């Protein structure tokens, strides 16, 4: 029986890589007032960040409803395929819970669901690993078991270029925002126990890059799983980060993503990120 890998759009995997790796991506939704867009389908990243920059309030995001999963899972079952689904952390989105509801309704053991405890690049790493496992001939249950062993080892670091969106989201006072922006503070965020957490801050990009390297050296990467990098309309900054980390972390194999509208709502334009599986 063949296997279909399904994930959600917060993985930020490019369309090209979705097709190349044969991965099905189901979109979450972002709302600007009365306007709704399916992430990565109805709005491009450039259009989204343009709207975000001009919007006085943060857009809202919506999880994937169970019905969308029922349709996607049923389509796979009808094609005589088993499903391995890897999704955004259940602690920051109802998407994984919707997938579980859909599986219960369909009442089948041919669907294997994984809460990645992560998002964006961290989720993408696990989805890519699942696809590689499928192509290597592993069964769906073996893939799910293997990915579940990796979820606690994924390390994601996201460096934000601005404090503006933390302020808009109610996570930072106006005074702290103004002072932090004036002196070039770059907050560093991660996923800790399935939730977004601040893990440090530095002044300017050179110091921020050193902070990221220090964190990675504290929990060394298992290089056989490769690396993921991503950016929110900041390819030049990301290239500098890759160059900075390549030699000390022995990075020879990586893929890049464009951070989309769901994660971008909170990170803002100019964010860059880096993810790996720790030893």
Wavefront OBJ file of the C-alpha trace (Angstrom):
o trace
v 0.000 0.000 0.000
v 1.444 3.404 -0.938
v 1.680 6.277 1.532
v 0.472 9.876 1.283
v 2.284 12.491 3.364
v -0.052 15.305 4.455
v 0.832 18.456 6.364
v -0.453 22.002 6.845
v 0.673 25.260 5.289
v 2.562 26.461 8.367
v 5.379 24.134 7.219
v 6.207 26.856 4.646
v 7.588 24.262 2.209
v 7.843 25.766 -1.278
v 5.465 24.639 -4.040
v 8.444 23.232 -5.935
v 9.498 21.076 -2.982
v 5.890 20.002 -2.326
v 5.727 18.633 -5.860
v 9.249 17.193 -5.848
v 8.724 15.372 -2.514
v 5.074 14.453 -3.280
v 3.688 16.165 -0.167
v 0.059 17.303 0.213
v -0.246 20.660 2.000
v -3.608 21.851 3.351
v -3.878 25.609 4.003
v -4.802 27.462 7.149
v -6.636 30.788 6.712
v -5.605 34.356 7.483
v -8.177 37.140 7.979
v -7.643 40.872 7.457
v -10.917 42.240 8.809
v -13.626 40.852 6.506
v -11.128 39.595 3.908
v -10.062 35.937 4.149
v -7.177 34.242 2.354
v -6.036 30.649 2.215
v -2.368 30.627 3.217
v -0.123 30.215 0.186
v -3.057 29.892 -2.236
v -5.095 33.122 -2.355
v -2.260 35.414 -1.323
v 1.450 35.415 -2.083
v 4.019 36.044 0.645
v 4.878 39.429 -0.884
v 1.201 40.467 -0.979
v 0.702 39.290 2.590
v 3.663 41.196 4.035
v 2.651 44.331 2.112
v -0.819 44.137 3.679
v 0.671 43.372 7.093
v 2.944 46.444 6.940
v -0.039 48.690 6.128
v -2.498 47.135 8.604
v -3.053 48.979 11.894
v -4.035 45.753 13.644
v -2.700 42.214 13.328
v -4.641 39.856 11.066
v -6.132 36.767 12.691
v -5.459 33.180 11.672
v -7.773 30.182 11.615
v -7.040 26.465 11.963
v -7.965 23.897 9.321
v -11.499 22.588 10.027
v -12.125 18.809 10.420
v -14.119 18.687 7.161
v -11.042 19.649 5.112
v -9.158 16.740 6.672
v -12.042 14.329 6.144
v -11.980 15.143 2.427
v -8.166 14.880 2.148
v -7.982 11.629 4.125
v -10.905 10.067 2.255
v -9.281 10.920 -1.072
v -6.140 9.047 0.017
v -8.104 6.059 1.329
v -10.081 5.880 -1.933
v -6.753 5.708 -3.781
v -5.752 2.775 -1.523
v -3.150 4.884 0.292
v -2.278 5.093 3.954
v -1.839 8.583 5.429
v 0.998 9.961 7.512
v 0.017 13.427 8.717
v 2.501 15.774 10.424
v 1.061 19.046 11.730
v 1.730 22.290 13.585
v 1.966 22.003 17.377
v -1.407 21.347 18.974
v -0.546 23.912 21.654
v -0.571 26.833 19.215
v -3.243 25.754 16.702
v -6.363 23.600 16.634
v -5.214 22.054 13.327
v -3.842 18.800 14.807
v -7.028 18.390 16.878
v -9.110 18.822 13.695
v -7.074 16.060 12.021
v -7.703 13.768 15.021
v -11.460 14.473 14.834
v -11.430 13.623 11.111
v -9.584 10.357 11.763
v -12.107 9.406 14.475
v -15.009 10.109 12.133
v -13.459 7.984 9.370
v -12.699 5.273 11.955
v -9.657 3.702 10.279
v -6.190 2.533 11.307
v -4.800 3.648 7.926
v -4.271 7.225 9.174
v -1.234 8.010 11.331
v -1.147 11.496 12.883
v 1.787 13.320 14.471
v 1.806 16.501 16.546
v 5.155 18.001 15.506
v 5.295 20.219 18.660
v 6.713 22.713 16.174
v 5.915 24.917 13.191
v 7.435 26.465 10.056
v 11.024 25.192 9.537
v 10.876 22.739 12.434
v 7.707 21.203 10.986
v 9.226 21.222 7.487
v 12.237 19.197 8.682
v 9.949 16.473 10.032
v 7.785 16.445 6.902
v 10.870 16.077 4.695
v 12.132 13.245 6.891
v 8.741 11.487 6.620
v 8.870 11.784 2.817
v 12.430 10.388 2.741
v 11.346 7.480 4.955
v 8.421 6.763 2.611
v 10.735 6.779 -0.412
v 13.126 4.454 1.427
v 10.336 1.892 1.778
v 9.320 2.284 5.418
v 5.704 1.466 6.346
v 3.334 4.187 7.500
v 3.422 2.988 11.115
v 7.245 2.846 11.029
v 7.419 6.391 9.657
v 5.059 7.687 12.361
v 7.062 5.964 15.114
v 10.345 7.355 13.763
v 9.019 10.923 13.424
v 7.634 10.771 16.965
v 11.127 9.967 18.260
v 12.480 13.066 16.471
v 9.865 15.638 17.549
v 11.481 16.359 20.966
v 14.883 16.814 19.281
v 13.905 19.479 16.734
v 15.421 22.875 17.484
v 13.961 25.968 15.805
v 15.359 29.477 16.186
v 13.615 32.476 14.647
v 15.224 35.908 14.651
v 12.827 38.828 14.282
v 13.875 42.014 12.531
v 11.373 44.210 14.356
v 9.562 44.352 17.699
v 6.521 45.975 16.062
v 4.477 42.790 15.742
v 5.170 41.658 19.302
v 3.736 45.031 20.358
v 0.731 44.752 18.015
v 0.049 41.268 19.379
v 0.009 42.614 22.934
v 3.254 40.903 23.974
v 5.362 44.060 24.378
v 4.644 47.575 25.704
v 4.901 50.616 23.434
v 7.771 52.057 25.497
v 9.795 48.821 25.283
v 9.072 48.630 21.571
v 10.245 52.190 20.858
v 13.436 51.782 22.922
v 14.184 48.318 21.491
v 13.682 49.489 17.912
v 15.888 52.532 18.477
v 18.868 50.459 19.632
v 18.320 47.618 17.140
v 17.236 44.827 19.498
v 16.546 41.529 17.673
v 14.491 39.029 19.708
v 15.230 35.309 19.269
v 12.279 32.928 19.581
v 11.999 29.157 19.638
v 9.505 26.352 20.176
v 9.737 25.040 23.751
v 7.431 22.186 24.807
v 5.167 22.920 21.838
v 4.801 26.636 22.548
v 6.511 29.786 21.240
v 9.043 31.123 23.732
v 11.628 33.920 23.781
v 15.099 32.425 24.275
v 17.257 35.532 24.000
v 17.857 38.875 22.363
v 20.816 40.698 20.900
v 21.615 44.098 19.466
v 22.007 43.998 15.680
v 22.492 41.070 13.330
v 26.181 40.199 13.994
v 25.496 39.724 17.724
v 22.273 37.865 16.911
v 24.126 35.443 14.643
v 26.658 34.772 17.404
v 23.785 34.081 19.813
v 22.228 31.574 17.384
v 25.579 29.814 16.946
v 26.108 29.667 20.696
v 22.653 28.069 21.187
v 23.359 25.535 18.425
v 26.754 24.655 19.904
v 25.052 24.001 23.259
v 22.824 21.381 21.576
v 24.784 20.137 18.597
v 22.975 19.187 15.376
v 22.702 15.597 14.154
v 23.873 16.465 10.650
v 22.408 13.368 8.985
v 18.974 15.034 9.166
v 20.155 18.170 7.370
v 19.113 21.732 8.123
v 16.237 24.059 7.284
v 16.506 27.807 6.763
v 13.762 30.314 6.071
v 13.047 34.005 5.686
v 10.181 36.480 5.532
v 11.156 38.601 2.522
v 14.785 38.771 3.718
v 16.851 36.506 1.406
v 20.060 38.553 1.738
v 20.024 38.416 5.548
v 19.356 34.685 5.432
v 22.325 34.144 3.089
v 24.554 35.904 5.626
v 23.267 33.637 8.412
v 23.893 30.500 6.336
v 27.445 31.641 5.555
v 28.051 32.407 9.228
v 26.839 28.989 10.450
v 28.098 26.732 7.642
v 31.633 25.978 8.793
v 31.246 25.795 12.584
v 28.148 23.565 12.340
v 29.402 21.500 9.354
v 26.358 22.426 7.274
v 26.627 20.831 3.845
v 22.984 19.971 3.143
v 20.015 22.255 3.706
v 16.786 23.486 2.170
v 15.199 26.923 2.301
v 11.605 28.026 2.875
v 9.757 31.316 2.558
v 7.988 32.069 5.839
v 4.295 32.445 4.997
v 1.310 34.362 6.280
v 0.427 32.263 9.349
v 3.825 32.385 11.048
v 4.546 35.757 9.386
v 1.594 37.322 11.222
v 3.610 37.024 14.434
v 7.193 37.293 13.165
v 6.694 40.215 10.798
v 8.640 41.046 7.663
v 12.402 40.543 7.755
v 12.426 37.546 10.103
v 14.852 34.695 9.438
v 14.947 31.205 10.877
v 17.021 28.074 11.289
v 16.064 24.545 12.352
v 17.809 21.223 12.896
v 17.511 17.913 14.751
v 19.719 17.812 17.857
v 21.949 14.838 18.615
l 1 2 3 4 5 6 7 8 9 10 11 12 13 14 15 16 17 18 19 20 21 22 23 24 25 26 27 28 29 30 31 32 33 34 35 36 37 38 39 40 41 42 43 44 45 46 47 48 49 50 51 52 53 54 55 56 57 58 59 60 61 62 63 64 65 66 67 68 69 70 71 72 73 74 75 76 77 78 79 80 81 82 83 84 85 86 87 88 89 90 91 92 93 94 95 96 97 98 99 100 101 102 103 104 105 106 107 108 109 110 111 112 113 114 115 116 117 118 119 120 121 122 123 124 125 126 127 128 129 130 131 132 133 134 135 136 137 138 139 140 141 142 143 144 145 146 147 148 149 150 151 152 153 154 155 156 157 158 159 160 161 162 163 164 165 166 167 168 169 170 171 172 173 174 175 176 177 178 179 180 181 182 183 184 185 186 187 188 189 190 191 192 193 194 195 196 197 198 199 200 201 202 203 204 205 206 207 208 209 210 211 212 213 214 215 216 217 218 219 220 221 222 223 224 225 226 227 228 229 230 231 232 233 234 235 236 237 238 239 240 241 242 243 244 245 246 247 248 249 250 251 252 253 254 255 256 257 258 259 260 261 262 263 264 265 266 267 268 269 270 271 272 273 274 275 276 277 278 279
